[in-house]
Amino acid sequence: MNFETMLFYFFASVTVLAALRVITARNPLHAVLFLVLAFVSSAGIWLLLEAEFLAIALVLVYVGAVMVLFLFVVMMLDINIEQLRKGFWQWLPLGALLAGLIVVQMVWVLGADEISAGSTVVKHAADYSNTKELGRLIYTDYVYPFEIAAVLLLLAMVAAIALTLRRRRDTKRQDIGKQLKVRKQDRVRIVSVPSARQIEAVQEAAATTNGHTAD
């Protein structure tokens, strides 16, 4: 067993253990941190496969942006853990069925002739750029799946915005039409405030009047 194989088993073990802790951790904050660990260890596996671009993208995009956003959202929201865990055992059979299907698919893929034949990894030259090769494959052989994925992501963004902007009974919203119809007489009242000199004059007059009354 060489050094690269030892590193692969190390990163693979960390990834599996971190993924298990993501779904078994009681604290949502701990689950997010374990998910960050799973992404980082997966990036290590990509580096072993000489896919440096995918490893960097995984760390920068998911760990550096998405997971930081999730972490701040979990920390800022007051999440009721007991309410969140209600119905866990109810959906456990469905989750186990989906997990079983994923395991069957993985065994099927790993048992394919192309993988089970034990083909050796091709060592590329020093000037080989996997980023360039990835871009060439995306925009030539896989251009239609790439465009379909882009359209699906656009639909997901539009759906997320639509769900955020939907009307709710328990939220306050601005009605632009009513704001434009408001007159200044309905919202603004002009009050005459006396100046300091006027107040002093009134006080002197009152004091003079009180003095004459006392006499």
N, C-alpha and C positions, 0 to 999 in steps of 0.2 A: 504494500500500500504506500503510494507516494504522497508527497506533501499536498498536492492539489486534491487528491481524493479525501484526505483527512479534513481539509478545509471545506470540501463539499458536504461531508457528513456533519461537520460542526454547524455550518450555516443552515443545513436542512433540519437538523434537530432543533436549533433555536427557533426557526420559522414555525415548525409544527407545535412546539411548546407554547410559543407566543400566541399562535392562533387559537389554541385550546384555552388559554387564559383570557382571550378576548371574550369568549362566549361563557366563561365560567366565573369571571370576576364579579363580585357583588357591587363594587364601586364603579360607576361609569367612567370616572376619571382614570382609574387604573386600567380599565378596558381600552381606553384610547391610547394610553402610554404603551400597553402591550401591542397594540396594532402598529404603532410607530416602530417598535422593535421588530415586528414581523416584516415591515417594509424594508427596514435597513438590512436585515439578514437576507431578504430576497435580492436586494441590490448586490450583496456580496456574491450570491450565486450567479447573477448576470455578469459580474466581473470575471468570474471563473470561466464563463462561456465566451469571453472576449466580446461581450456586448456592452461596451463602456457607455455608449449613448443611452441605452435603455436603463442602465444602472443610475446614471446621473439624472435622467428624467424622472425616475422613480423617487429618488431622494429629494430633488428640487420641487417637483410638482406635488407629489402626495405627502411626503413628510414635511417639506418646507412650507407648503401652502394649505392643502386640503386638511391635513391632520391638525395643523396649528389652528385653523378655523374651527374644526370640531372641538378641539381642546378648550378654546375660549368660549364657545357656545355652551359646552357642558359645565364649565366653571361659572358662567354668568347666569345660567338658568337654574331655577330652584326645582330640581327634578325629584319627584316623589318615587323613590326606588320601589317601595312596596306596591304602589299603583302600577309601576312599569313592569313588575314581575307577575302581575295577575294574568292568568291564562297561559303561563309558561308550560305547564304539564298538559294543557289542552292541545297546544300546537306541537308538542314533542313528537307524536307519531308522524305527522307530516314532515317535520324537519328530519327525522331519522330516515324516512323514505327518500327524501331529496339527497341526503348525504349518501345513502346506499347507491342511488343512481350515479352520483358523481364518482364514487369509488369504482363502479362497474365501468364507467367510461374511461377512467384513468387506467385501469387494468387492460381494457381493450386497446387503448392507444399504446401503452407500453408493450403489449404483446404483438404489435404489428411487425411485419417482416422487416421493415426498414429500421426498426429500433432493436428488435430482438436479435438481429444478425450480428450486432456488436461491432458496427462500423466505427473506425477510429476517428477522432476529431481532427479535422484538417487544420494544420498550422499555417497561418497566413504570413505574408512577408511583413517587414517592419513598416512599410509605407502603406499598408492596407487600411482603408477607412471603412469601418462598418456603418458609419453614419451615411456616407455616400452610397453605399450598397443598399442600405435600408430605404433611402429616398428613391433610388432607382427602381426598386421592387414595388414600392407603394404607388408610384406614379406611372408604372407600366403594367406589370402583371396583376396588381391588386388595386387598380384605380377605381373600379366600380364598387368593391366592398368599402374602400376608403370614403368614397362620396356618400354611400348609404349610411355609414357610421357618422359622417358629418351632419347629414340631414336628421338622423335620430337625435344627435346631441343638440341640434338647434331646436327640434321639437320639445326636447326635455327642458331646455332653457325657457322657451315660451310658456310651457305648461307650468313651470315653477313660478314664473312671474304672474301668470293668470291666477294661480292658487293663492299667491300672496296678496293680490289686489282684489280678491273677491270680497263681496260685502258680507259682513258679519253683524249680528245683532248686538254683540257685547263690545264692539269697538266703535270709536268715534271717527267720523270721516268728515272731510270738508265738502261742502256743496258749493261749487264755483258759481252756479246760477244764482243762488241766494246771496252770495257775497257781492255779486255784481249789481243786484237790485237794491242793496241797502243804501239808504240816504243818510246824509250826515246828521239830519235832525233825529234820526232813530238811534244813533250811536254816540253822538257828541253833544254835550251840553256846555254852553259857555257861561261861566260864572264870573261875576265881577268881584275881584279881590281887592280890598282897599290897600293903599300903600302904607308904608311906615309913618309918613308924615300925617296922613289922614287919621291913622290910629292914635298918634300922639295928640293931634288936635282934639279928637273926640274925648280922649282921656283928660286933657286939660279942661275942656268944657264941662265934663262931668265933675271934676274936682272943684271947679269954680262954683258950679250949681250946688254941690253938697256944702261948700263953705257958706254960701248965702243962706242956705236952708238952716244950717246950724246957728247962724246969728239970729 
